[in-house]
Amino acid sequence: MNNGERCVVITGTHKGKSGTVEDRNVSKGGNVTITVRQADGTRFKTLERSVRPASEGEG
């Protein structure tokens, strides 16, 4: 996932939420985390493996 791409969270705490990828980071342990900004401006962090790109009209 790259900055600016639309995504939908498919597993975990934020399951069902969608938004735009803002920040991608690789932790020391090798986990890839991303910050997602929702349409209302709310941001949350989640693991990249928990999201998938949003299809047309989704999210």
PDB file of N, CA, C and O in Angstrom:
ATOM      1  N   MET A   1       0.844  -1.174   0.000  1.00  0.00           N
ATOM      2  CA  MET A   1       0.000   0.000   0.000  1.00  0.00           C
ATOM      3  C   MET A   1       0.892   1.242   0.000  1.00  0.00           C
ATOM      4  O   MET A   1       1.932   1.276   0.658  1.00  0.00           O
ATOM      5  N   ASN A   2       0.474   2.237  -0.735  1.00  0.00           N
ATOM      6  CA  ASN A   2       1.222   3.484  -0.813  1.00  0.00           C
ATOM      7  C   ASN A   2       0.390   4.632  -0.276  1.00  0.00           C
ATOM      8  O   ASN A   2      -0.835   4.539  -0.197  1.00  0.00           O
ATOM      9  N   ASN A   3       1.061   5.718   0.093  1.00  0.00           N
ATOM     10  CA  ASN A   3       0.357   6.905   0.575  1.00  0.00           C
ATOM     11  C   ASN A   3      -0.671   7.364  -0.442  1.00  0.00           C
ATOM     12  O   ASN A   3      -0.411   7.385  -1.645  1.00  0.00           O
ATOM     13  N   GLY A   4      -1.842   7.730   0.057  1.00  0.00           N
ATOM     14  CA  GLY A   4      -2.902   8.227  -0.807  1.00  0.00           C
ATOM     15  C   GLY A   4      -3.849   7.170  -1.328  1.00  0.00           C
ATOM     16  O   GLY A   4      -4.893   7.509  -1.884  1.00  0.00           O
ATOM     17  N   GLU A   5      -3.519   5.894  -1.166  1.00  0.00           N
ATOM     18  CA  GLU A   5      -4.398   4.828  -1.641  1.00  0.00           C
ATOM     19  C   GLU A   5      -5.555   4.619  -0.669  1.00  0.00           C
ATOM     20  O   GLU A   5      -5.393   4.753   0.544  1.00  0.00           O
ATOM     21  N   ARG A   6      -6.717   4.289  -1.215  1.00  0.00           N
ATOM     22  CA  ARG A   6      -7.888   3.974  -0.397  1.00  0.00           C
ATOM     23  C   ARG A   6      -7.768   2.526   0.061  1.00  0.00           C
ATOM     24  O   ARG A   6      -7.313   1.667  -0.693  1.00  0.00           O
ATOM     25  N   CYS A   7      -8.179   2.258   1.305  1.00  0.00           N
ATOM     26  CA  CYS A   7      -8.096   0.900   1.820  1.00  0.00           C
ATOM     27  C   CYS A   7      -9.266   0.605   2.747  1.00  0.00           C
ATOM     28  O   CYS A   7      -9.930   1.513   3.247  1.00  0.00           O
ATOM     29  N   VAL A   8      -9.503  -0.688   2.966  1.00  0.00           N
ATOM     30  CA  VAL A   8     -10.532  -1.174   3.879  1.00  0.00           C
ATOM     31  C   VAL A   8      -9.864  -2.158   4.829  1.00  0.00           C
ATOM     32  O   VAL A   8      -9.112  -3.031   4.395  1.00  0.00           O
ATOM     33  N   VAL A   9     -10.137  -2.021   6.129  1.00  0.00           N
ATOM     34  CA  VAL A   9      -9.582  -2.935   7.127  1.00  0.00           C
ATOM     35  C   VAL A   9     -10.444  -4.194   7.152  1.00  0.00           C
ATOM     36  O   VAL A   9     -11.664  -4.112   7.296  1.00  0.00           O
ATOM     37  N   ILE A  10      -9.803  -5.368   7.009  1.00  0.00           N
ATOM     38  CA  ILE A  10     -10.551  -6.622   6.911  1.00  0.00           C
ATOM     39  C   ILE A  10     -10.449  -7.485   8.165  1.00  0.00           C
ATOM     40  O   ILE A  10     -11.247  -8.406   8.340  1.00  0.00           O
ATOM     41  N   THR A  11      -9.481  -7.207   9.044  1.00  0.00           N
ATOM     42  CA  THR A  11      -9.355  -7.964  10.292  1.00  0.00           C
ATOM     43  C   THR A  11      -8.880  -7.041  11.409  1.00  0.00           C
ATOM     44  O   THR A  11      -8.359  -5.954  11.158  1.00  0.00           O
ATOM     45  N   GLY A  12      -9.068  -7.493  12.639  1.00  0.00           N
ATOM     46  CA  GLY A  12      -8.536  -6.759  13.780  1.00  0.00           C
ATOM     47  C   GLY A  12      -9.518  -5.772  14.393  1.00  0.00           C
ATOM     48  O   GLY A  12     -10.706  -5.775  14.072  1.00  0.00           O
ATOM     49  N   THR A  13      -9.007  -4.937  15.270  1.00  0.00           N
ATOM     50  CA  THR A  13      -9.788  -3.973  16.037  1.00  0.00           C
ATOM     51  C   THR A  13     -10.587  -3.024  15.163  1.00  0.00           C
ATOM     52  O   THR A  13     -11.720  -2.681  15.502  1.00  0.00           O
ATOM     53  N   HIS A  14     -10.025  -2.598  14.055  1.00  0.00           N
ATOM     54  CA  HIS A  14     -10.662  -1.590  13.199  1.00  0.00           C
ATOM     55  C   HIS A  14     -11.407  -2.202  12.011  1.00  0.00           C
ATOM     56  O   HIS A  14     -11.680  -1.515  11.026  1.00  0.00           O
ATOM     57  N   LYS A  15     -11.732  -3.482  12.106  1.00  0.00           N
ATOM     58  CA  LYS A  15     -12.402  -4.198  11.012  1.00  0.00           C
ATOM     59  C   LYS A  15     -13.635  -3.429  10.534  1.00  0.00           C
ATOM     60  O   LYS A  15     -14.456  -2.985  11.336  1.00  0.00           O
ATOM     61  N   GLY A  16     -13.745  -3.280   9.213  1.00  0.00           N
ATOM     62  CA  GLY A  16     -14.884  -2.604   8.612  1.00  0.00           C
ATOM     63  C   GLY A  16     -14.663  -1.127   8.354  1.00  0.00           C
ATOM     64  O   GLY A  16     -15.433  -0.512   7.617  1.00  0.00           O
ATOM     65  N   LYS A  17     -13.630  -0.542   8.943  1.00  0.00           N
ATOM     66  CA  LYS A  17     -13.345   0.869   8.718  1.00  0.00           C
ATOM     67  C   LYS A  17     -12.565   1.031   7.418  1.00  0.00           C
ATOM     68  O   LYS A  17     -11.891   0.108   6.959  1.00  0.00           O
ATOM     69  N   SER A  18     -12.671   2.213   6.841  1.00  0.00           N
ATOM     70  CA  SER A  18     -11.960   2.471   5.594  1.00  0.00           C
ATOM     71  C   SER A  18     -11.413   3.887   5.614  1.00  0.00           C
ATOM     72  O   SER A  18     -11.822   4.717   6.426  1.00  0.00           O
ATOM     73  N   GLY A  19     -10.488   4.147   4.714  1.00  0.00           N
ATOM     74  CA  GLY A  19      -9.905   5.472   4.638  1.00  0.00           C
ATOM     75  C   GLY A  19      -8.758   5.520   3.658  1.00  0.00           C
ATOM     76  O   GLY A  19      -8.639   4.685   2.761  1.00  0.00           O
ATOM     77  N   THR A  20      -7.913   6.521   3.849  1.00  0.00           N
ATOM     78  CA  THR A  20      -6.776   6.755   2.974  1.00  0.00           C
ATOM     79  C   THR A  20      -5.483   6.505   3.735  1.00  0.00           C
ATOM     80  O   THR A  20      -5.331   6.960   4.868  1.00  0.00           O
ATOM     81  N   VAL A  21      -4.552   5.785   3.121  1.00  0.00           N
ATOM     82  CA  VAL A  21      -3.259   5.512   3.742  1.00  0.00           C
ATOM     83  C   VAL A  21      -2.461   6.807   3.818  1.00  0.00           C
ATOM     84  O   VAL A  21      -2.321   7.515   2.820  1.00  0.00           O
ATOM     85  N   GLU A  22      -1.934   7.121   5.013  1.00  0.00           N
ATOM     86  CA  GLU A  22      -1.150   8.340   5.192  1.00  0.00           C
ATOM     87  C   GLU A  22       0.322   8.077   5.452  1.00  0.00           C
ATOM     88  O   GLU A  22       1.183   8.805   4.958  1.00  0.00           O
ATOM     89  N   ASP A  23       0.610   7.057   6.214  1.00  0.00           N
ATOM     90  CA  ASP A  23       1.993   6.843   6.623  1.00  0.00           C
ATOM     91  C   ASP A  23       2.255   5.349   6.698  1.00  0.00           C
ATOM     92  O   ASP A  23       1.451   4.604   7.259  1.00  0.00           O
ATOM     93  N   ARG A  24       3.369   4.907   6.140  1.00  0.00           N
ATOM     94  CA  ARG A  24       3.758   3.501   6.166  1.00  0.00           C
ATOM     95  C   ARG A  24       5.085   3.401   6.896  1.00  0.00           C
ATOM     96  O   ARG A  24       6.018   4.152   6.612  1.00  0.00           O
ATOM     97  N   ASN A  25       5.165   2.465   7.843  1.00  0.00           N
ATOM     98  CA  ASN A  25       6.361   2.338   8.654  1.00  0.00           C
ATOM     99  C   ASN A  25       6.690   0.869   8.872  1.00  0.00           C
ATOM    100  O   ASN A  25       5.788   0.046   9.035  1.00  0.00           O
ATOM    101  N   VAL A  26       7.977   0.536   8.874  1.00  0.00           N
ATOM    102  CA  VAL A  26       8.418  -0.817   9.178  1.00  0.00           C
ATOM    103  C   VAL A  26       9.073  -0.789  10.554  1.00  0.00           C
ATOM    104  O   VAL A  26      10.050  -0.072  10.766  1.00  0.00           O
ATOM    105  N   SER A  27       8.533  -1.572  11.489  1.00  0.00           N
ATOM    106  CA  SER A  27       9.062  -1.585  12.852  1.00  0.00           C
ATOM    107  C   SER A  27      10.351  -2.398  12.931  1.00  0.00           C
ATOM    108  O   SER A  27      10.731  -3.080  11.979  1.00  0.00           O
ATOM    109  N   LYS A  28      11.010  -2.313  14.069  1.00  0.00           N
ATOM    110  CA  LYS A  28      12.248  -3.077  14.270  1.00  0.00           C
ATOM    111  C   LYS A  28      12.017  -4.566  14.105  1.00  0.00           C
ATOM    112  O   LYS A  28      12.892  -5.289  13.629  1.00  0.00           O
ATOM    113  N   GLY A  29      10.834  -5.023  14.500  1.00  0.00           N
ATOM    114  CA  GLY A  29      10.503  -6.442  14.406  1.00  0.00           C
ATOM    115  C   GLY A  29      10.086  -6.879  13.015  1.00  0.00           C
ATOM    116  O   GLY A  29       9.844  -8.064  12.785  1.00  0.00           O
ATOM    117  N   GLY A  30       9.999  -5.934  12.082  1.00  0.00           N
ATOM    118  CA  GLY A  30       9.668  -6.259  10.709  1.00  0.00           C
ATOM    119  C   GLY A  30       8.197  -6.119  10.364  1.00  0.00           C
ATOM    120  O   GLY A  30       7.810  -6.362   9.220  1.00  0.00           O
ATOM    121  N   ASN A  31       7.356  -5.729  11.338  1.00  0.00           N
ATOM    122  CA  ASN A  31       5.936  -5.533  11.048  1.00  0.00           C
ATOM    123  C   ASN A  31       5.734  -4.207  10.317  1.00  0.00           C
ATOM    124  O   ASN A  31       6.345  -3.196  10.661  1.00  0.00           O
ATOM    125  N   VAL A  32       4.873  -4.226   9.311  1.00  0.00           N
ATOM    126  CA  VAL A  32       4.581  -3.019   8.550  1.00  0.00           C
ATOM    127  C   VAL A  32       3.281  -2.423   9.097  1.00  0.00           C
ATOM    128  O   VAL A  32       2.234  -3.071   9.080  1.00  0.00           O
ATOM    129  N   THR A  33       3.363  -1.187   9.580  1.00  0.00           N
ATOM    130  CA  THR A  33       2.178  -0.505  10.086  1.00  0.00           C
ATOM    131  C   THR A  33       1.846   0.666   9.177  1.00  0.00           C
ATOM    132  O   THR A  33       2.723   1.250   8.540  1.00  0.00           O
ATOM    133  N   ILE A  34       0.568   0.995   9.129  1.00  0.00           N
ATOM    134  CA  ILE A  34       0.134   2.143   8.345  1.00  0.00           C
ATOM    135  C   ILE A  34      -0.809   2.988   9.188  1.00  0.00           C
ATOM    136  O   ILE A  34      -1.486   2.482  10.083  1.00  0.00           O
ATOM    137  N   THR A  35      -0.844   4.279   8.891  1.00  0.00           N
ATOM    138  CA  THR A  35      -1.815   5.177   9.494  1.00  0.00           C
ATOM    139  C   THR A  35      -2.897   5.394   8.452  1.00  0.00           C
ATOM    140  O   THR A  35      -2.612   5.705   7.295  1.00  0.00           O
ATOM    141  N   VAL A  36      -4.149   5.226   8.879  1.00  0.00           N
ATOM    142  CA  VAL A  36      -5.288   5.395   7.984  1.00  0.00           C
ATOM    143  C   VAL A  36      -6.099   6.592   8.459  1.00  0.00           C
ATOM    144  O   VAL A  36      -6.412   6.696   9.645  1.00  0.00           O
ATOM    145  N   ARG A  37      -6.443   7.503   7.540  1.00  0.00           N
ATOM    146  CA  ARG A  37      -7.300   8.647   7.861  1.00  0.00           C
ATOM    147  C   ARG A  37      -8.676   8.393   7.254  1.00  0.00           C
ATOM    148  O   ARG A  37      -8.815   8.193   6.047  1.00  0.00           O
ATOM    149  N   GLN A  38      -9.693   8.404   8.122  1.00  0.00           N
ATOM    150  CA  GLN A  38     -11.067   8.220   7.673  1.00  0.00           C
ATOM    151  C   GLN A  38     -11.608   9.525   7.083  1.00  0.00           C
ATOM    152  O   GLN A  38     -10.985  10.577   7.219  1.00  0.00           O
ATOM    153  N   ALA A  39     -12.756   9.451   6.437  1.00  0.00           N
ATOM    154  CA  ALA A  39     -13.360  10.615   5.791  1.00  0.00           C
ATOM    155  C   ALA A  39     -13.648  11.744   6.774  1.00  0.00           C
ATOM    156  O   ALA A  39     -13.603  12.917   6.403  1.00  0.00           O
ATOM    157  N   ASP A  40     -13.946  11.392   8.041  1.00  0.00           N
ATOM    158  CA  ASP A  40     -14.249  12.425   9.050  1.00  0.00           C
ATOM    159  C   ASP A  40     -12.997  13.013   9.691  1.00  0.00           C
ATOM    160  O   ASP A  40     -13.100  13.859  10.579  1.00  0.00           O
ATOM    161  N   GLY A  41     -11.813  12.576   9.251  1.00  0.00           N
ATOM    162  CA  GLY A  41     -10.561  13.108   9.772  1.00  0.00           C
ATOM    163  C   GLY A  41      -9.925  12.273  10.872  1.00  0.00           C
ATOM    164  O   GLY A  41      -8.780  12.518  11.250  1.00  0.00           O
ATOM    165  N   THR A  42     -10.649  11.294  11.388  1.00  0.00           N
ATOM    166  CA  THR A  42     -10.118  10.419  12.428  1.00  0.00           C
ATOM    167  C   THR A  42      -8.999   9.557  11.853  1.00  0.00           C
ATOM    168  O   THR A  42      -9.105   9.032  10.745  1.00  0.00           O
ATOM    169  N   ARG A  43      -7.918   9.422  12.634  1.00  0.00           N
ATOM    170  CA  ARG A  43      -6.792   8.591  12.200  1.00  0.00           C
ATOM    171  C   ARG A  43      -6.631   7.409  13.143  1.00  0.00           C
ATOM    172  O   ARG A  43      -6.941   7.502  14.331  1.00  0.00           O
ATOM    173  N   PHE A  44      -6.143   6.293  12.601  1.00  0.00           N
ATOM    174  CA  PHE A  44      -5.793   5.143  13.425  1.00  0.00           C
ATOM    175  C   PHE A  44      -4.663   4.386  12.758  1.00  0.00           C
ATOM    176  O   PHE A  44      -4.471   4.456  11.544  1.00  0.00           O
ATOM    177  N   LYS A  45      -3.922   3.662  13.579  1.00  0.00           N
ATOM    178  CA  LYS A  45      -2.823   2.847  13.068  1.00  0.00           C
ATOM    179  C   LYS A  45      -3.269   1.394  13.046  1.00  0.00           C
ATOM    180  O   LYS A  45      -3.996   0.939  13.929  1.00  0.00           O
ATOM    181  N   THR A  46      -2.823   0.675  12.028  1.00  0.00           N
ATOM    182  CA  THR A  46      -3.131  -0.739  11.922  1.00  0.00           C
ATOM    183  C   THR A  46      -2.014  -1.436  11.149  1.00  0.00           C
ATOM    184  O   THR A  46      -1.190  -0.782  10.511  1.00  0.00           O
ATOM    185  N   LEU A  47      -1.992  -2.738  11.210  1.00  0.00           N
ATOM    186  CA  LEU A  47      -1.002  -3.500  10.456  1.00  0.00           C
ATOM    187  C   LEU A  47      -1.401  -3.559   8.987  1.00  0.00           C
ATOM    188  O   LEU A  47      -2.576  -3.708   8.652  1.00  0.00           O
ATOM    189  N   GLU A  48      -0.412  -3.440   8.126  1.00  0.00           N
ATOM    190  CA  GLU A  48      -0.690  -3.454   6.693  1.00  0.00           C
ATOM    191  C   GLU A  48      -1.347  -4.764   6.265  1.00  0.00           C
ATOM    192  O   GLU A  48      -2.171  -4.768   5.351  1.00  0.00           O
ATOM    193  N   ARG A  49      -1.000  -5.860   6.903  1.00  0.00           N
ATOM    194  CA  ARG A  49      -1.582  -7.150   6.520  1.00  0.00           C
ATOM    195  C   ARG A  49      -3.070  -7.239   6.869  1.00  0.00           C
ATOM    196  O   ARG A  49      -3.753  -8.169   6.439  1.00  0.00           O
ATOM    197  N   SER A  50      -3.578  -6.270   7.653  1.00  0.00           N
ATOM    198  CA  SER A  50      -4.992  -6.261   8.035  1.00  0.00           C
ATOM    199  C   SER A  50      -5.868  -5.465   7.078  1.00  0.00           C
ATOM    200  O   SER A  50      -7.076  -5.359   7.290  1.00  0.00           O
ATOM    201  N   VAL A  51      -5.274  -4.904   6.026  1.00  0.00           N
ATOM    202  CA  VAL A  51      -6.056  -4.090   5.092  1.00  0.00           C
ATOM    203  C   VAL A  51      -5.929  -4.622   3.678  1.00  0.00           C
ATOM    204  O   VAL A  51      -5.015  -5.378   3.347  1.00  0.00           O
ATOM    205  N   ARG A  52      -6.882  -4.199   2.852  1.00  0.00           N
ATOM    206  CA  ARG A  52      -6.809  -4.482   1.420  1.00  0.00           C
ATOM    207  C   ARG A  52      -7.231  -3.218   0.685  1.00  0.00           C
ATOM    208  O   ARG A  52      -7.944  -2.387   1.248  1.00  0.00           O
ATOM    209  N   PRO A  53      -6.808  -3.062  -0.548  1.00  0.00           N
ATOM    210  CA  PRO A  53      -7.220  -1.885  -1.307  1.00  0.00           C
ATOM    211  C   PRO A  53      -8.743  -1.837  -1.446  1.00  0.00           C
ATOM    212  O   PRO A  53      -9.391  -2.871  -1.608  1.00  0.00           O
ATOM    213  N   ALA A  54      -9.299  -0.648  -1.382  1.00  0.00           N
ATOM    214  CA  ALA A  54     -10.746  -0.476  -1.554  1.00  0.00           C
ATOM    215  C   ALA A  54     -11.090  -0.554  -3.041  1.00  0.00           C
ATOM    216  O   ALA A  54     -10.392   0.012  -3.883  1.00  0.00           O
ATOM    217  N   SER A  55     -12.164  -1.258  -3.346  1.00  0.00           N
ATOM    218  CA  SER A  55     -12.607  -1.324  -4.735  1.00  0.00           C
ATOM    219  C   SER A  55     -13.449  -0.094  -5.054  1.00  0.00           C
ATOM    220  O   SER A  55     -13.814   0.661  -4.153  1.00  0.00           O
ATOM    221  N   GLU A  56     -13.749   0.104  -6.299  1.00  0.00           N
ATOM    222  CA  GLU A  56     -14.507   1.282  -6.759  1.00  0.00           C
ATOM    223  C   GLU A  56     -15.822   1.411  -5.985  1.00  0.00           C
ATOM    224  O   GLU A  56     -16.608   0.466  -5.926  1.00  0.00           O
ATOM    225  N   GLY A  57     -16.052   2.578  -5.397  1.00  0.00           N
ATOM    226  CA  GLY A  57     -17.284   2.844  -4.671  1.00  0.00           C
ATOM    227  C   GLY A  57     -17.312   2.316  -3.259  1.00  0.00           C
ATOM    228  O   GLY A  57     -18.315   2.476  -2.563  1.00  0.00           O
ATOM    229  N   GLU A  58     -16.245   1.696  -2.818  1.00  0.00           N
ATOM    230  CA  GLU A  58     -16.191   1.124  -1.464  1.00  0.00           C
ATOM    231  C   GLU A  58     -15.410   2.059  -0.561  1.00  0.00           C
ATOM    232  O   GLU A  58     -14.450   2.699  -0.992  1.00  0.00           O
ATOM    233  N   GLY A  59     -15.832   2.135   0.706  1.00  0.00           N
ATOM    234  CA  GLY A  59     -15.099   2.916   1.691  1.00  0.00           C
ATOM    235  C   GLY A  59     -15.408   4.336   1.590  1.00  0.00           C
ATOM    236  O   GLY A  59     -14.873   5.140   2.352  1.00  0.00           O
TER     237      GLY A  59
END
